[in-house]
Amino acid sequence: MPPRQGLDWERDGADWPLRQYSRFVDTPRLRWHLQYAPHSDAQAPTVLLLHGTGASTHSWRDVFPLLGVRYNVLALDFPGHAFSAVPAPSEVATLFSLPGMAAGVAQVLTQMGIVPHTIVGHSAGAAVACMLSLDGHVQPQRIVSLNGALLPLDGLAGQLFSPMAKLLAKAPFVPELFSWQAGQPAVLQRLLDGTGSRLDAQGRALYQKLIAQPAHSAGALAMMAHWDLHTFWRRLPALETPLTLIAGEQDLIVPPSVSERAAASLKRQPPPPVNRLPGLGHLAHEERPDTLARCILRAVD
């Protein structure tokens, strides 16, 4: 089976949110799509935004400009997601591992000469943010975890999830089949309903464009298949970077209890409080970008 190609920038990116800030950066292993808006004040700090599994820079489309009023803002697409390149088969296991993904993001930062003041991670992006600090790539002043996927799944689900994801990621035509099925409006709506969030028409259309692309679906599967959250969970208590935890109370994917357990695990005392957002789900930053921007601004300040 020939390598899957990602979204085409000239075709699929013609109306991409915040396209004016988009650029492509080549690192030794990958070509990354990112969006960067430097502030007019040369002394302004930089906020780095990391999306979750199966998402892209689009998920920050309304938060990004609100932060840009006061800070430099950088967002990027993870490997195999949206417009970032699909890794070569020999690089998949490395680039899609949690340490490998953090190292890849660090290469982008080095290439751009950027040292982020604050890293904001949504869902799996929060784990990447923590790993960037734990592995010594960067030492931000603060990490903001939004519905952070910081714990392995419990019980039988945890025992089956990673092996099943590995099997599906390797199986021929599975991403194509998933993209075809999930691309149906009714199926997509059920998937979004499963997040506990309600998106507007633009948000639904953007996710439909993403998941209808087999390369993007393959990237999400590979990310789930190659992560070792058990090892990450054992290392998380050693995190020294101050951590702000934000959790949507209606999150059906990563419930607020995950953030509470993560807070309690940290050696830094007292444990950070969990900022709960009533009525918001896993995609809280897309539902209420103004609320999330205020939370992030308070954390940065």
Legacy VTK file of the C-alpha trace (Angstrom):
# vtk DataFile Version 3.0
C-alpha trace
ASCII
DATASET POLYDATA
POINTS 301 float
0.000 0.000 0.000
1.546 3.371 -0.992
2.190 5.969 1.739
-0.842 8.071 2.559
-0.644 11.733 1.696
-1.858 14.385 4.113
-4.114 17.307 3.383
-3.050 19.463 0.460
-2.339 23.026 1.546
-3.266 24.686 -1.728
-6.551 22.800 -1.959
-7.629 22.019 1.614
-5.946 25.009 3.239
-7.437 27.661 0.989
-9.994 28.645 3.637
-8.194 27.311 6.719
-8.726 29.375 9.872
-5.941 31.913 10.508
-4.253 30.961 7.241
-2.458 34.318 7.268
-0.324 33.097 10.192
0.539 29.730 8.646
4.006 28.654 7.633
5.947 25.424 7.183
9.117 24.590 9.079
11.473 21.763 8.128
13.260 19.866 10.886
15.673 16.965 10.277
12.844 14.416 10.365
9.647 16.183 9.399
7.968 19.138 7.749
5.653 20.842 10.224
2.710 23.135 9.633
2.409 25.852 12.252
0.780 29.190 12.845
2.777 31.995 14.421
1.703 35.538 15.236
4.497 37.685 16.699
3.413 40.587 18.882
4.452 44.125 18.032
6.203 44.330 21.406
9.549 42.590 21.004
9.567 41.801 24.741
6.212 40.011 24.714
6.347 36.417 25.965
5.344 33.477 23.749
2.445 31.130 24.390
2.681 27.726 22.680
-0.606 25.926 21.926
-0.648 22.113 21.518
-3.787 20.401 20.234
-5.139 16.975 21.146
-5.287 13.677 19.265
-7.151 13.965 15.980
-7.351 17.770 16.086
-5.107 20.483 14.603
-4.324 24.188 14.778
-7.951 24.825 13.842
-9.073 23.980 17.368
-7.378 27.172 18.639
-8.879 29.372 15.911
-10.817 31.614 18.313
-8.481 31.434 21.327
-5.398 32.305 19.244
-6.346 35.929 18.361
-7.555 36.629 21.904
-4.137 35.686 23.269
-2.405 37.517 20.430
-3.554 40.875 21.807
-0.883 40.555 24.505
1.502 37.751 23.521
3.333 36.046 20.700
1.259 32.962 19.874
2.473 29.734 18.273
0.343 26.698 17.389
1.331 23.661 15.343
-0.026 20.450 13.844
1.391 17.246 15.319
2.994 14.707 12.909
0.494 13.166 10.511
-2.198 15.616 11.617
-3.791 18.078 9.205
-0.977 19.743 7.223
2.122 18.441 9.027
3.913 15.728 7.069
3.182 12.035 7.384
6.327 10.377 8.848
8.178 7.723 6.870
7.265 4.167 8.019
10.682 3.753 9.632
10.090 6.895 11.747
6.547 6.173 12.934
7.390 4.373 16.189
9.794 7.138 17.223
7.964 10.255 16.088
4.576 9.116 17.411
5.837 8.117 20.851
5.254 10.641 23.609
8.979 11.393 24.129
9.472 11.474 20.354
6.638 13.909 19.854
8.012 16.192 22.576
11.463 16.021 20.976
9.930 16.901 17.604
8.181 19.952 19.016
11.461 20.967 20.665
13.178 20.818 17.269
10.556 23.176 15.855
11.144 25.612 18.727
14.904 25.450 18.199
14.510 25.976 14.466
12.431 29.096 15.122
14.569 30.361 17.989
11.577 30.441 20.329
11.555 29.729 24.069
7.916 29.590 25.201
6.932 31.348 28.397
3.768 29.239 28.734
2.684 25.999 27.067
-1.024 25.282 26.785
-1.933 21.685 25.977
-5.370 20.302 25.263
-6.004 16.620 26.045
-2.993 14.677 24.695
-1.286 17.993 24.014
-1.085 18.521 27.780
0.972 15.325 28.114
3.326 16.567 25.371
3.654 19.892 27.207
4.616 18.102 30.433
7.038 15.813 28.599
8.784 18.822 27.053
9.605 19.932 30.590
10.260 16.479 32.093
12.778 15.645 29.344
14.512 18.999 29.722
13.754 20.341 26.238
12.297 23.595 27.567
11.554 25.044 30.971
8.486 27.241 30.597
7.240 29.416 33.415
3.949 27.555 33.410
2.060 24.693 31.759
-1.702 24.941 31.303
-3.511 21.619 30.981
-6.974 21.794 29.418
-8.823 18.506 29.918
-5.374 16.942 30.001
-5.095 13.241 29.107
-2.479 12.679 31.804
-3.442 9.202 33.047
-3.565 5.777 31.389
-6.993 4.216 31.022
-8.058 2.155 34.013
-8.980 -1.522 34.155
-9.690 -3.712 31.161
-9.962 -0.735 28.800
-6.388 0.233 29.636
-5.150 -3.296 28.994
-6.824 -3.505 25.598
-6.595 0.046 24.282
-2.958 0.302 23.214
-2.700 -3.194 21.644
-5.945 -2.607 19.768
-4.774 0.808 18.560
-1.497 -0.747 17.378
-3.423 -3.402 15.467
-5.741 -0.877 13.839
-2.883 1.490 12.970
-1.092 -1.295 11.084
-4.110 -2.858 9.415
-4.464 -1.956 5.719
-7.403 0.277 4.818
-8.543 0.830 8.439
-7.918 4.625 8.293
-9.670 4.737 4.926
-12.645 2.844 6.337
-12.783 5.030 9.433
-12.547 8.228 7.376
-15.296 7.069 5.034
-17.587 6.141 7.923
-16.794 9.122 10.167
-17.140 11.491 7.232
-20.889 10.874 7.224
-22.582 13.849 8.940
-24.655 11.692 11.313
-21.629 9.637 12.376
-19.513 12.750 12.854
-22.218 14.280 15.026
-22.280 11.177 17.229
-18.501 11.374 17.601
-18.684 15.030 18.597
-21.574 14.354 20.975
-19.290 11.819 22.661
-16.976 14.658 23.689
-19.679 16.364 25.735
-19.196 19.525 23.653
-21.483 21.336 21.246
-19.755 22.930 18.268
-21.029 25.438 15.759
-21.359 24.693 12.053
-17.812 25.825 11.256
-16.350 23.607 13.962
-18.247 20.571 12.686
-17.208 21.272 9.090
-13.530 21.535 10.024
-13.548 18.211 11.863
-15.374 16.659 8.940
-12.641 17.863 6.577
-9.965 16.417 8.853
-11.410 12.995 9.544
-12.440 12.516 5.924
-8.700 12.431 5.145
-7.255 8.911 5.744
-3.757 10.270 6.467
-5.112 12.372 9.317
-7.024 9.398 10.725
-3.886 7.268 10.443
-1.925 9.937 12.337
-4.438 9.931 15.178
-4.394 6.119 15.362
-0.588 6.025 15.334
-0.442 8.592 18.119
-2.738 6.467 20.311
-0.892 3.271 19.413
2.613 4.416 20.351
2.012 6.309 23.594
3.071 4.835 26.925
1.039 6.749 29.486
1.941 4.292 32.249
5.582 5.410 32.111
4.492 9.032 31.766
2.237 8.730 34.827
5.141 7.403 36.891
7.251 10.399 35.843
4.599 13.112 36.215
5.064 13.610 39.995
8.586 14.912 39.287
7.243 17.793 37.162
8.722 21.001 38.550
7.066 23.457 36.173
4.020 25.125 37.767
0.878 23.490 36.401
-2.544 25.038 35.892
-5.324 22.475 35.501
-8.576 23.316 33.700
-11.368 20.767 33.297
-14.757 20.908 31.594
-17.365 19.430 33.911
-19.209 17.857 30.960
-16.099 16.239 29.460
-17.119 12.684 28.508
-13.613 11.693 27.319
-11.312 12.960 30.080
-13.436 13.605 33.185
-12.356 16.210 35.751
-11.281 13.403 38.110
-8.239 12.881 35.861
-7.050 16.437 36.520
-7.718 15.999 40.234
-5.634 12.814 40.384
-2.862 14.483 38.402
-2.827 17.420 40.833
-2.664 15.096 43.846
0.248 13.139 42.328
2.622 16.099 42.088
5.461 16.415 44.565
5.027 20.184 44.484
2.863 21.092 47.462
0.227 22.214 47.949
-1.346 20.577 44.876
-2.680 23.004 42.286
-6.453 23.513 42.263
-8.518 22.208 39.360
-10.407 25.002 37.628
-13.741 23.450 36.657
-15.775 24.873 33.787
-19.514 24.229 34.264
-21.437 23.132 31.191
-18.394 22.644 28.955
-17.074 19.407 27.489
-13.823 18.053 26.087
-13.641 20.745 23.398
-14.255 23.570 25.852
-11.834 25.899 24.057
-13.936 25.617 20.898
-17.228 26.050 22.746
-16.230 29.086 24.814
-12.938 30.510 23.535
-13.466 33.720 25.530
-13.677 31.789 28.799
-10.588 29.725 27.991
-8.616 32.774 26.880
-9.340 34.451 30.220
-8.192 31.311 32.075
-4.975 31.203 30.061
-4.313 34.928 30.485
-4.689 34.598 34.253
-2.266 31.667 34.229
0.304 33.510 32.130
0.069 36.591 34.334
LINES 1 302
301 0 1 2 3 4 5 6 7 8 9 10 11 12 13 14 15 16 17 18 19 20 21 22 23 24 25 26 27 28 29 30 31 32 33 34 35 36 37 38 39 40 41 42 43 44 45 46 47 48 49 50 51 52 53 54 55 56 57 58 59 60 61 62 63 64 65 66 67 68 69 70 71 72 73 74 75 76 77 78 79 80 81 82 83 84 85 86 87 88 89 90 91 92 93 94 95 96 97 98 99 100 101 102 103 104 105 106 107 108 109 110 111 112 113 114 115 116 117 118 119 120 121 122 123 124 125 126 127 128 129 130 131 132 133 134 135 136 137 138 139 140 141 142 143 144 145 146 147 148 149 150 151 152 153 154 155 156 157 158 159 160 161 162 163 164 165 166 167 168 169 170 171 172 173 174 175 176 177 178 179 180 181 182 183 184 185 186 187 188 189 190 191 192 193 194 195 196 197 198 199 200 201 202 203 204 205 206 207 208 209 210 211 212 213 214 215 216 217 218 219 220 221 222 223 224 225 226 227 228 229 230 231 232 233 234 235 236 237 238 239 240 241 242 243 244 245 246 247 248 249 250 251 252 253 254 255 256 257 258 259 260 261 262 263 264 265 266 267 268 269 270 271 272 273 274 275 276 277 278 279 280 281 282 283 284 285 286 287 288 289 290 291 292 293 294 295 296 297 298 299 300
